[in-house]
Amino acid sequence: MLCKPIFSALTPLVMLPLMAACSPSQPAPEPKADTGTAPAPAPLAPATPQPASQPTPTTDSNAPPKPGATKTFTDWTVGCDNGLRCTLGSLLPEASMGQDTITLNLTREPGPVANGGGKISLAIETRNDQAATKRPPASFAVDGKPIALRDGGALAAAIANAQSLKILDAKGGTLSTLSLKGAAAALRYIDAQQGRAGSTDAIVAKGPAASRAPTPALPVIAAVAPSGAAARLTAAQIATMRKRGSCDLGNSPSGAAPEMFAPEIHALGGGKSLAILPCSTGAYNLIGILFIIDGAKIVPAQTDAPSGFEETGADPGTRVKSVVNGTFENGVLTSYAKGRGLGDCGVMQSFVWDGTRLRLSEQSEMGECRGNIDYVTTWRTTVVRQKSAL
């Protein structure tokens, strides 16, 4: 059972817009209604829009992917992406696994508050908590002091020096008690990573200095807009692809439908198609190898970043690039490699086609198998769609 990150990877949640001092310098994803439950996992967003006041760049920056690292401070995990958007998420203490199942993530945008940056948003994950479906979260209590459900700035400041955090329902009943061990250290880490330490914008490491928090520009990927019809493969071509990928379906679940192992073919544009060929399977992961079809020519796909279980060697029998539980929709190839069936650890990735190779457009991860299924984003890009030459 894999319970550590595959690399050094979002599940959409109950997103709550917070009352921060200013709006973010780069807009976060549109908040979802507070329904008390979250929808099923969905592909990562392929792009992050630029602020409305700035023109969207169109030239590919050709930046090599460098996802940010994640760290754990006792009962909290934290990470920042390449745009310095940082998230800390609560982890269930080992003793409470299977009891309290609500988790909380706080995300802070980059940039000085004076320039519109630094907004704090939160997400409460209730998908694994049956009680919360009937009694949705309504407020917080930090050391007994009430905090409004949507006031993320107040919540972040309060937990930095507190002993107790409770999530309450509309009647004031306790839905969950979250451990605050490590929360202050995780917030201090965000202050340092975003360049706020010693400034008035810091959450924990406050000081008199004016904030010089940077707002790094996101890399641009010039991706091909999908067009045309998907290629059709013969049985002989599929057999050749399986042989080249050293695919072994001998360990497939008994009773599995044959269509589970049929290749998916998707048009990429420019006369090319992407084939996702199921190659091996486990209890909760289906590994699919990737090929590019160009007329009669079929070659293994290339990616600009490790994909699927590549770095762990979980599929050492093939050199063909792969994705795990892969899907392709609206020109975005996604991979969701679970560390275990609950999905509370692993890596989620999105790739887009630039005409030559698949480029990592977003990555999120959770390195701790401790109940939090709201992954921390560690890599983002701006994707600009272009028509293919053909």
ChimeraX attribute file (.defattr): number of C-alpha atoms within 10 A of each C-alpha:
attribute: neighborCount
match mode: 1-to-1
recipient: residues
	/A:1	6
	/A:2	14
	/A:3	16
	/A:4	17
	/A:5	20
	/A:6	26
	/A:7	21
	/A:8	16
	/A:9	29
	/A:10	23
	/A:11	21
	/A:12	20
	/A:13	26
	/A:14	21
	/A:15	21
	/A:16	19
	/A:17	21
	/A:18	20
	/A:19	17
	/A:20	19
	/A:21	14
	/A:22	15
	/A:23	18
	/A:24	22
	/A:25	20
	/A:26	23
	/A:27	15
	/A:28	17
	/A:29	11
	/A:30	9
	/A:31	16
	/A:32	15
	/A:33	13
	/A:34	17
	/A:35	16
	/A:36	20
	/A:37	22
	/A:38	21
	/A:39	12
	/A:40	9
	/A:41	14
	/A:42	11
	/A:43	20
	/A:44	23
	/A:45	17
	/A:46	24
	/A:47	17
	/A:48	18
	/A:49	16
	/A:50	16
	/A:51	12
	/A:52	10
	/A:53	6
	/A:54	7
	/A:55	8
	/A:56	14
	/A:57	16
	/A:58	14
	/A:59	11
	/A:60	15
	/A:61	12
	/A:62	11
	/A:63	12
	/A:64	11
	/A:65	19
	/A:66	14
	/A:67	23
	/A:68	21
	/A:69	19
	/A:70	24
	/A:71	17
	/A:72	19
	/A:73	18
	/A:74	17
	/A:75	20
	/A:76	28
	/A:77	24
	/A:78	27
	/A:79	29
	/A:80	27
	/A:81	22
	/A:82	21
	/A:83	22
	/A:84	26
	/A:85	28
	/A:86	27
	/A:87	26
	/A:88	27
	/A:89	27
	/A:90	28
	/A:91	30
	/A:92	25
	/A:93	16
	/A:94	11
	/A:95	8
	/A:96	13
	/A:97	12
	/A:98	12
	/A:99	10
	/A:100	17
	/A:101	24
	/A:102	26
	/A:103	25
	/A:104	18
	/A:105	23
	/A:106	20
	/A:107	25
	/A:108	26
	/A:109	26
	/A:110	28
	/A:111	27
	/A:112	26
	/A:113	23
	/A:114	12
	/A:115	13
	/A:116	17
	/A:117	24
	/A:118	29
	/A:119	27
	/A:120	27
	/A:121	25
	/A:122	27
	/A:123	25
	/A:124	25
	/A:125	26
	/A:126	24
	/A:127	19
	/A:128	19
	/A:129	20
	/A:130	13
	/A:131	14
	/A:132	21
	/A:133	15
	/A:134	12
	/A:135	17
	/A:136	21
	/A:137	27
	/A:138	19
	/A:139	20
	/A:140	25
	/A:141	21
	/A:142	19
	/A:143	14
	/A:144	12
	/A:145	11
	/A:146	16
	/A:147	18
	/A:148	14
	/A:149	21
	/A:150	20
	/A:151	19
	/A:152	24
	/A:153	20
	/A:154	17
	/A:155	21
	/A:156	21
	/A:157	15
	/A:158	21
	/A:159	20
	/A:160	18
	/A:161	14
	/A:162	15
	/A:163	15
	/A:164	17
	/A:165	21
	/A:166	22
	/A:167	25
	/A:168	22
	/A:169	18
	/A:170	11
	/A:171	10
	/A:172	15
	/A:173	14
	/A:174	16
	/A:175	21
	/A:176	21
	/A:177	19
	/A:178	23
	/A:179	18
	/A:180	21
	/A:181	19
	/A:182	17
	/A:183	26
	/A:184	22
	/A:185	19
	/A:186	25
	/A:187	27
	/A:188	19
	/A:189	23
	/A:190	28
	/A:191	23
	/A:192	16
	/A:193	17
	/A:194	25
	/A:195	21
	/A:196	29
	/A:197	23
	/A:198	18
	/A:199	20
	/A:200	17
	/A:201	25
	/A:202	25
	/A:203	22
	/A:204	26
	/A:205	19
	/A:206	15
	/A:207	15
	/A:208	9
	/A:209	13
	/A:210	14
	/A:211	21
	/A:212	15
	/A:213	24
	/A:214	15
	/A:215	20
	/A:216	12
	/A:217	13
	/A:218	23
	/A:219	21
	/A:220	22
	/A:221	25
	/A:222	22
	/A:223	26
	/A:224	22
	/A:225	20
	/A:226	25
	/A:227	18
	/A:228	14
	/A:229	14
	/A:230	19
	/A:231	18
	/A:232	14
	/A:233	14
	/A:234	8
	/A:235	9
	/A:236	9
	/A:237	13
	/A:238	15
	/A:239	12
	/A:240	13
	/A:241	22
	/A:242	18
	/A:243	12
	/A:244	14
	/A:245	22
	/A:246	18
	/A:247	20
	/A:248	14
	/A:249	13
	/A:250	9
	/A:251	9
	/A:252	16
	/A:253	11
	/A:254	7
	/A:255	6
	/A:256	9
	/A:257	9
	/A:258	7
	/A:259	8
	/A:260	12
	/A:261	18
	/A:262	13
	/A:263	18
	/A:264	20
	/A:265	20
	/A:266	23
	/A:267	20
	/A:268	26
	/A:269	23
	/A:270	17
	/A:271	18
	/A:272	23
	/A:273	25
	/A:274	25
	/A:275	27
	/A:276	25
	/A:277	25
	/A:278	25
	/A:279	24
	/A:280	20
	/A:281	19
	/A:282	10
	/A:283	9
	/A:284	15
	/A:285	18
	/A:286	22
	/A:287	26
	/A:288	28
	/A:289	28
	/A:290	26
	/A:291	22
	/A:292	22
	/A:293	24
	/A:294	14
	/A:295	11
	/A:296	8
	/A:297	8
	/A:298	18
	/A:299	14
	/A:300	19
	/A:301	19
	/A:302	19
	/A:303	18
	/A:304	13
	/A:305	17
	/A:306	18
	/A:307	25
	/A:308	30
	/A:309	23
	/A:310	19
	/A:311	14
	/A:312	13
	/A:313	11
	/A:314	13
	/A:315	19
	/A:316	12
	/A:317	11
	/A:318	18
	/A:319	13
	/A:320	20
	/A:321	21
	/A:322	29
	/A:323	28
	/A:324	25
	/A:325	19
	/A:326	26
	/A:327	16
	/A:328	19
	/A:329	10
	/A:330	9
	/A:331	21
	/A:332	24
	/A:333	24
	/A:334	29
	/A:335	26
	/A:336	31
	/A:337	27
	/A:338	27
	/A:339	23
	/A:340	17
	/A:341	12
	/A:342	14
	/A:343	22
	/A:344	22
	/A:345	28
	/A:346	26
	/A:347	30
	/A:348	30
	/A:349	30
	/A:350	29
	/A:351	25
	/A:352	28
	/A:353	25
	/A:354	21
	/A:355	18
	/A:356	13
	/A:357	15
	/A:358	19
	/A:359	24
	/A:360	28
	/A:361	28
	/A:362	28
	/A:363	30
	/A:364	26
	/A:365	33
	/A:366	36
	/A:367	26
	/A:368	23
	/A:369	21
	/A:370	24
	/A:371	25
	/A:372	28
	/A:373	28
	/A:374	26
	/A:375	27
	/A:376	32
	/A:377	31
	/A:378	26
	/A:379	27
	/A:380	27
	/A:381	23
	/A:382	23
	/A:383	25
	/A:384	20
	/A:385	17
	/A:386	14
	/A:387	13
	/A:388	16
	/A:389	9
	/A:390	9
